[in-house]
Amino acid sequence: MLGLLLPRGCAGCDRPDETLCPSCRDLFDQVIALPFPAAVTGYAYAGAVYGGNVRRAILAWKDHGDEECDREFAQCIVALARRALPIEGVALDGALLVVPAPSSASSLAERGRRHLMPLARAVAAYYRSSGLDARVDPALRIAARVVDGKAVETAGADQRASRMGGRLTVRNRSLSRVAGRTVVIVDDIVTTGATMRACAVALETAGARVLAGLALAATPHYDSDSPAS
């Protein structure tokens, strides 16, 4: 009945009666290896090139409240994990932590949810089903930048490195859970690589070992000289 009253289309191409149609879903079925020297594997992995229908679908889900895409993108990120980071390649000393990249306070307030949590939970569930002790820990936070006594947010891909520097930290309550653990970072889009790199620095400073990063998509102009946002 809800579908009759509020018909929907594919988040990517608006094909009727689809959340993410098969054609758009196939766009997320790649394994794109992005240099990520901070990780044990040396790579972060993305499932799609960010643009066109991929961009439209991610933005509909991320910034326009299309939570029906949670399930679709959870399946996409699990498929990527299965192909890029199979269980055989995961050596552990204790639990594997799946850590979603954090959002700023303003983004959280605007979205009203932690949009990466369903993806992180799906990745952890995949590794648990394969016999690992895998858990989700939203361990990271972005501290507000303070200028003249006021918290401000900066924007723009070319400002990401300076924006993130020193502001992305491990939450106090997660410090004991992170120390000595192997971590997989989950993000939505890798652009310049600054966000994922800052995540790795914060986690390693807290004593974690970053295995790899997983993302739904990466921008086509990703700069491998400024390794994996």
N, C-alpha and C positions, 0 to 999 in steps of 0.2 A: 504493500500500500504506500509506504514512504517513497519507494522508487517511482510510483505513478504520480505522486504529488510533487516530488522534487527530483525529476529525472536528472541523471548525471552523465557526464561524458568522460572519456579517458583523460587523465591528468596531463598527458603529453600532447595528444592530438585531437581531443574532444570527440572521439568516436563514441557514438551513443551506447549507453548501457555497459560501459566498461570502466573499471577503476584505473587499470593500466592495461591497455590492449596488448595482445601478443606481439604486434610489431614494435611497439614502444618498449615492451618488456625485453625484447631481444637486444635492444640497444644497450642494455645494462649487463650483457652477457660476455663482456670482454675481461681480460686480465692485463691491465696496463701497469707495468713495473716502473715505479718512480724512485730514483736514487734517494736513499734516506740513511746516510752514514751512521746516524745515532742508533739505528736498530741493529740487532744481532744479525738479522738476515741481510741487512744493507738496503732494504727496500720498504716502501709503502706501496700498496696496491689499490688500484681503482678499477671499477667495473664498467665505466663508460667515459666517453669524451663529453665534457660539459658544453652544451650548446643545443640549439634547436629544441626538439621534443624532450630531450633529457633535461635541459634547463627548465622548460615549462613545467615538467612533471615535478622536479625537485622543489621549485619555488612554490608550486601549488600546495605541496605537502608541508614544506618548511615554514613558509611565511604567510600562507593563506588558509591555514587550518584544515587542509584536506587529510584528516586523520585516517580515512579509509585506506590511504596509501601506506599506513604503518606496516600492514601485513605484506604488501607487495614489496616494499623496500627491505623489509626484514628478510624475505626470501632471496632478494638480490644480494644482500651482503653475506648471507650464509653461503650462497652459491660461490661467491668470490672467495670466501674463507676456505671452502672445500677444495677449490682448485689452486689457489695461490699459497695457502698455508695449511696443508693437510696435516692431520693428526700425527702422521709419522715424522713430521719435521719439527714437532713441538717437544722439546726436552724441558722438563720441569724440576724444580726443587720446591715443592709445596704447590699451592694453588696457582692457577692461571687467572690473572685479573684482566677483565675486559673493561677498559676505561673510556667512556665517551669524551670527546673534546667538549670543553665547557662553552656555554654561551654567556654573554655579558648580562648583567642585571637588567639592563634596558630591553634586551632581546627577549629574556625570559618573561618579563612583565608584558611585553607586547604579544608574545605567542601564548602565554598562559600554560606552558608545558615545556618539559625537557624532551625535545623532539627526537634526540638520538637514543634515548633510553630503550625504546622498542627494538632498535637495531642491535644495541649492545646486549640486550637480554637474549635475542635470537642467536647471536654469535656464541654467547656463553652456553646456551642450551645445546647448540650443535656440538661443542667440545665436550660437554657433559655426556651427551649421548654416545660419544666415542670413548668414554671411559676416563676423561680427565676431570679433576676437581676444578671446575671453571666457575668463576663468580663475577658479577658485575659490581664495580665500585665507581660511583661518580666522584672520584677523588679530587678532581681539579676544579679550581675556581679562578675567575678573572677579577682581580682587585680593581676597583675604580681608580682611574687616574685623577689626581687632584691638582687643580690649577687655581690659584688664588682662593683656596678654601672650598672650591666647588668640584664635584665629581663630573668629569666629562668623558665622552666617548669619541674616539677618532675613527675615521673611515677611510677606505681606499686601499686597494691591494698594494700600492707602492709604499704605504705607511704601516703595513702589518708588522714588519719586524720591529720597528721602534715602538709600535703600540703594544706589542706583546712583551717586549723585553722587561723582565723583572716583575711583571704584573700577573703572570700565570703561575699559580702556586698550588701545592697539595694542601687540601683542607687538614686542619689539625686532627680531626677525628679519624682521618684516613691514614695518617702517618705510620701507625704501627701495622696496618694491613698492607701497606705498599712496600715497606722495607723488606728487601730480600726476595721479592716476588718477580715473576716474569709477567710482563704486561703486553697486551695488544691494544692499540689505540684505535678507536672508531670515530670517523668523521663523515660529514656529508660531501663536502667539495674540497679538493686540494687545488689551491690557486698558486700562490707563490711558494708555499711550503712553510711559511713562517709559523702558522698556528701549530702544525704538527711538530715542528722542530721545537717550539717553546714547550709543548706538552712533554716531549721527550726529556728536555733539560730539567723541567720541574720534577718529573718522575725519577730520573736518575739521581738528582740531588737528594731525593728522599730515600735513595737506596734501592730503587727498582731496576730491573733489567728489561729494556724495551725490545720486544721480539720483532714487531713489525707494526705498520699502520694499515688500516683498511678504510676505504672511502667509496661512496657510491660513484663518484665521478671526479675527473681531473680536467682542468682547463687545457685547451689545446696549446696554449702558449706557456705551459708550465716550464720553468727554467731549471734545467738539471744542474746548472752551476750554482743554484741557490736551493739545495736539496730540501725535499719534503721536510695547506692551511686547510 
